[in-house]
Amino acid sequence: MVASNKLRSMLELEERNALANIDYHPDDEFNLIMLEAVDEALSFLGESAKRAIYYHLEEKFKIRREEIPVKIDDFAEAIEEIFEMGAKIIEMQIMKILYKRIGRSFKYVPKEKDLLFTAYLKAVKNRFVRK
């Protein structure tokens, strides 16, 4: 138990240091909110699954966890390659959580057949940054 808590503390410290070293754009607040939304959405799959996804993102797709907000197109492609049709469920979950965190409600528009996750994120980001 003590070793587990120590390891968790070390991982959290490493995570904070990694976030401090990335070159974020002027919209840092939105990027951090987006990263938290991705984290929470992937947590629905379970903690070990979330860690495995982050591992594959970094090893196979060269996307570190803390880079997701600035490499959103690459992240979306990687998630789609990993989960294929199931990626849409994860993308929807990310959007729901993101909207909740920025204080807006999320509505899915099913008639928009080709609605792209990345285009949606960019639109939300633009709206958030302008507020």
MOZI-V666252 format. One record per run of one state. SS is the DSSP state (alpha for helix, beta for strand, coil for the rest). FROM is the first residue (numbers start at 0). TO is the last residue. If there is no record, write none. Layout:
ss->SS from->FROM to->TO
ss->SS from->FROM to->TO
//
This chain:
ss->coil from->0 to->0
ss->alpha from->1 to->20
ss->coil from->21 to->26
ss->alpha from->27 to->42
ss->coil from->43 to->45
ss->alpha from->46 to->60
ss->coil from->61 to->63
ss->alpha from->64 to->69
ss->coil from->70 to->70
ss->alpha from->71 to->100
ss->coil from->101 to->115
ss->alpha from->116 to->129
ss->coil from->130 to->130
//
